[in-house]
Amino acid sequence: KSIEGDIRFDEITREIYSTDASIYKIMPICVVIPKTKQDIKSIIEIAWENKIPVLPRGGGSSLSGQTVNEAIVIDFSKHINNIKEIDKSTQKAIVEPGITIDQLNYQLKNHNLFFTPDPSTTNRATVGGVIGNNSCGAHSIIYGKTIDHILKLKTILSDGTDCLFEPIKHSEIHQKTNSGSLESQIYSKSLNLHGKYIDEIKLKFPNLLRRVGGYNLDTVSSENYFDITKLIVGSEGTLATTLEAEINLEKIPKHKGLLVLEFDDLIKSMEATTLTLESKPSSVEHIGQLILDEARKSTGFSSGTNFLSGNPNDLLIIESDGDSIKEVESNLKILQQKITKSKLSYASTILLNPEDQNKVWNIRKAGLGLLMKVPGDAKAIPFVEDTAVSPEKLPEYVKRFDEIVKNHHTTAGYYGHA
């Protein structure tokens, strides 16, 4: 009675929200589509009193079942999706969690700024979702992960209390730990946990650019600050419900170009990855044979393969950016010569026209969708996703993975951030 938004217990809605982009299905208790922040607060208070789990959800583009559960699912994408503030001078913005990355960046383009996480699902992945997932994307080589761009988080805790998390100086942390509130307990217990296990954390947390598994205990304390936002990012909605996020923005690069490398062999394309990284590109993406085959058949995507000189099994797409088109072209030509010398790739093309580049990027973004529409009874199942492997180990990893797949008399479609 206290909620303005929609509350749905009907079977059809529950069925819709029982799945996401993963292979999992769990029926929720109900779905709430809140209209106001007070709605969200009320939902969480009711759930707290009745010991019912809540699950904040954005676009449902998660691949490991993160947005399905036997819980009250709260869908932020319909109403809680506004930009509250854009500060061009400091390159910051305050946004609500239900806005998609594409919607946000469309608005930011007028200011020559953008929010950097760019998974292939940006037209449906929400800011709240990428915070929950600690998403990276095609340009994580230069911009890092979501955790590197979250400045403050306005949240609701599990008991319904409001809480703003931001970096706090170590000298001021005692002010947060002596009130007896849930917020106070969070700070004191997080401090104790970090202090107790710091040696294990340093020893055991893998030093990988794209590690997004587990809670980010390794980043919560720096030389000067203690920052709980680092724990909330990547926590998949299990620690707090985000109402607003203050985010860091980057300037849109002036010019971009692509070098597209063609390969007749999957492992050769993986071996070329380490060579491409030496040129400090802004992105290195892999597209495998199954996706290419479907793209060639598709009226919507076939134009993105017209420039190919052969019939490749695999592509590597390398992006370079710079202040001038000449700088970009020069960088790509140097890399092109290096790859030609290695004899790993049999053909390559430099694309400087933004329209041509977009056609190639669209194939990459449609990767999973194209895999899912392979004709026949056998359908692709996306369940080995976002594996984090050091680039120098990638050829051996893929070789051994492919052997396992073939030993089980099946096939795999390969694509991703190489």
N, C-alpha and C positions, 0 to 999 in steps of 0.2 A: 504493500500500500504506500510505502514511503518513496518508491522509485518512479521517476518520470519516464524512463526509457522502457523498452520492451523486455518482458520476461517470458520466455517460451519453454513450455514443458512438452509441446506436441512432438510426436514421434518423427515427423519429417525433418524438423529443425535439428533435433538431436542426432538423427542419422547424418545430416549434412556436416555437423560439427564433430562427429565421431571419427572423422579421418582428416589427415593433412596430406602433405606431399610424400609422406613416408609409406611404408608397407603396413603400418599399424592401424588398428581400429579399436577404440574404446568409447562406449556410449557415455556422454556426460549426463549429470543429474538434470541440468537445465542450462539454457543459454540466456545470458543477459546482455542486451545492447544498450549500454548506458547513454543518457543524453548529457548528463552533468557530472562534475567531479563529486558532488554530494551523493549522486547515485552510487558511484564506485565506493565511496566511504561507507554508505549504508550497507551495500552488499557484503563488504568485508567484515563489518561489525556483526551482521546477522550470521555470517559463516563462522566467525570466531565464537560467538555465543553457542552455536549449535555443533561446533567441532566438525565443520564440513570444509573440505579442501576447495580452494579457488584456483583458477587457471587463467591468467591474463593472456589474451591471444590477439595477434595482429593479422597478417595475411595468410597464416597457415601454410607457409612455404617451407617449414622445417622438414628435414629428411630423416630424423631419427626418433620421431614420435613425440617431440617436445610439446606439441600443442594439442595433444589428446590426453584425456584422463577422465576418471569417474569423479567429476568435480563440477562446481559452478563455473562454466566457461564465460569469461567476460570479453566480449568482442569490442575492441577500441576503434576499429577501422571506420565505422560509419559516422560517428559524431565527434569523438575525442581526437581530432585530426587537424588542429589549427597551428599556424605559425604565430607565436605570440610577439616575437621581436626579432629584428635583424639589425645587427650593428656592423656596418661595413668597415668602420675605422678599426675595430678590434678583431674583425673576422669571427664574430660569434653570433649565434642565434639561440632563441629559446623556442622549443617546439613541443607539441603534444605527441604522445606515442603512436597514435593511430594513423599519422600521415605516412604515405609511401615515400620511398627514396626519390622516385621520379617526380612526384608532385612537389616535394620539397625543392629539388634541384631545378625544376622548371621555374619556381619563384625566385630562387637564388641567382639564376642566370642573369637577371637584370642588373645584379650587383657584381657580376663577373666572379662569383664565388660558387662553391659546391661543397656538399657533404661527401666525404671520400669513400665510405664503404660501398662497394659496387658488386654484390653477388649478382648472378645472372637473372635473378628474380626481382630486379629493382622496381618494376611496374606494379608489383603486388606486395613485396616485402616492406614492412613498416619500420619506422625508427625504433619503436618499442621492441619489435622483433629482432632487429640487428643488435640492440643493446642486450637483450636476453641471450642471444646466440654468440655475441662477440664476433660478429661477421667481419670478413675481410673482403675478398673479391679480386677482380683482375688486376687492380693497381696496388695491391698490398705491398709489393716490392718497395715502392717509394713512400706510401702513406701509412703502412702498418695496418693495425686492426681497429675496430670500433673503440676499444678501450683507450687508445691513444688520442681520442678526440672527444671524450666525454668530460666536461668540466664540473657540472653540478647535476644532481638528480633530486627533484621534488617527489617524494614518495608517500605511500600509505603503508604502515607496518601491519603485521598480522592481527594486531588488536584494534585496528582502526585509527590509530593515532597518526598525525601528520609528522613527517620528518624530512628535513633537507639535509642531504649528504653532500659534502664538499671537502676539499683538502684542508686539514687542520694541522697547525704547527705542533710539533711534539711538546713544545713548552706550554701549550694551551690545552692539551688533551685532558688534563685532570678535571677541567670544567665540565667535560662531557661524561665523566664516569662516576659522578657522586650524587646523582639525583634519585636513583632508585627506579627510574622509568625503564621501559623496554629499550628505548634508544640508548640509555646509559648502560644497560646490560650488554647491548650489542657491541658498544665500544670497548668495554672492559674485557669481555670474553674474546673479542677479535684480537685485541692487544695481547692477551695471555696466550692465545692459540699461536699467534705469529711468533711471539717470544720463545715459546716452548719448542717449536718445531723449525726455527729458522735454519738450523744446520742441515736438517733433513731436506728442507725446501731447496736450499742451495745445491745440495748433493743430487737430489732426485728429479727436480723439475726439468724436463728436457729443454735445451736451449734451441728452440725452433721458432722461426718467424711466425708460423701459422698455427701454433699450438693454441687450441681453443677449448680443450677438454678440461672439465673440473673447475673448481673455484680458484680464482687468481690470487692465492695467498702470497705468491712470490712478488706481487707488485703493490700490495696494500700499504707497505711502509717504505718511504724513501729517506734520503738523508735528512730532509727538513720537515716532511709532512707524513701524516697518517691519513689515508684516503679510502673510506668505505665504498666509494663509487666503483673502485677497482674490483671489489668483491661482487657487487651487484651486476656489473657487466659480465655476461657469460653465465649467470646463475639461472637462466631460463625461467625467470619469474618465481623462483622458489624462496627468495629472501625478502623481497619487497615488491610492491606494485608501483610502477613509475607513472606519475601524473604529468610531469614536465621534465624536459632535459635541456640543459644549457650545453651547446655543442660547439666545437671548434670547426671552422671552415677553412678551406684552401682556395687560392686563386685558380681559375680555370687556365690551363696551359694555352699559350698563344697559338701554337701550331703542333700538329700531330701527324705521324706517318706510320704505315705498317710495312713490315717485311714479312711476306708469306712464304714459308719454306715447304716444299713438297717432298714426301718420303714414300719409298716403296716398302717400308718395314717399320713396325711399331717401335722396336728397340732402338733403331737408328735415330728416330725422332727424340727418344728419351736421352740418348747420348749427346745429341746436339744441344739439349737444354743448358747444360753447364757452360758450353761455349757461348751461348747467347747471353747468359747472365754476366759474362765478363765485360760486355759493352754497356752495362748499367741501363738496361731498358726500363720503361715505365710499366711494361706488362709482357708476360710470356704465357700464351694460352695454347693448349693442345686440343685438336679436334680429330677424332678417330674415324675409322673406316665406316662403321655402321651409320654414324651421323651424316657423313659425307654422301653415302649412297642415298639416304633418304632426302637430303637437301637437293641432290641432283634431280630427283623425281618430282619434287614439290614446285608448283608454279610460284609459290610465294618466296622460295629461297634459291631456286636454281640460278638466278641472275648473279648471286653471290659466289658462284663457282665458275662463271664464264671465262675468267681471266686465267684459270689454271692451264698449264701447258700440257699436262699429262693426265693420268688417271690415278692420283695418289691414294695410298692407303691411309696416310696420316698427314696432318698439317700442323706446323707450329706458326702461330701468329705473334710476331714481335712488334711491340709498339715503342716508338721513341717520340719524345716531345722536346720542344725548344722554342727560343725566342724568334726564330726565323725558319722559313721553309727550307732554306739552303742548309742550315745547321742540321735540321732533321734528316734531310736527304743524305748529307755527308755521313752522319752517324750510321744510317741504315746501309749505305754502300760499303763502308768499312767492314761492318758485320757480314754483309753479303759475300764479300771477298774471302773473309775468314772461313765461312761455312762452305763455300765452293772449294776452297783448298782442302778442307777436311774430308770431302767426298761423301759426307753422310747424307746430304740432300742432293737429289738429282736435278732440281729446278727451283727457281725462286722468282718472286715478283715484288717490286716496291710499289705501294699504293699511297699516293699523296693527296688524291681527291677525297674530301670528306664523305661524299656520297658512296664511293666505292668502299671506303673503310667501314661505313655503317652496314653495308650489305654483308660483309664478312662477319662483323660483330653480331649481327642479327642471327646468323647461323649458329654462332657459339652460344648466344643466349637461349636459343631454341633447342639446345642440345638434348636435354632430357625429354622435351616434348616430341622431338623427332625420333628419339629412341623408342618412346612409348607407342608410336604409330607404325612401327615395322609390321607389315602385313603378315597374317598367319595366326595360328593358335598360340604359338609361343610368344609371350610378352616379356619385355624387359622389366626387371624388378630393381628399383633404385635403393639398394641397402648398403652398399659399400661406398660411403660418401665422406668427403672432407677428411680423407686420410692425410696426415701431416708427415711427410717424408722429406728428409734433407735432399736437395737436388742432386748431389753427387751420388746418392744411393738410389735415385729414382730408376735408372735402367735395370739394376739388379732386382729391385722390388717388383717392377712391372713384369720382368721376365719370369720371376718365380710365381707371381700371382697368376700370370697367364698359363703357366704350366698346371697349376691347381685347377683352373677353369677347364682346361682341355682334358685333364685326367678324369674330370667328372662329365665328359662328353657334352659340354655346353660351350657357349660363347659369351664374351663380354664386350660391351661398348665402352670405349675409353674416351674421356674428355676431362678437361679441368685446367686449373691454374698450375702450370708447370714450373 
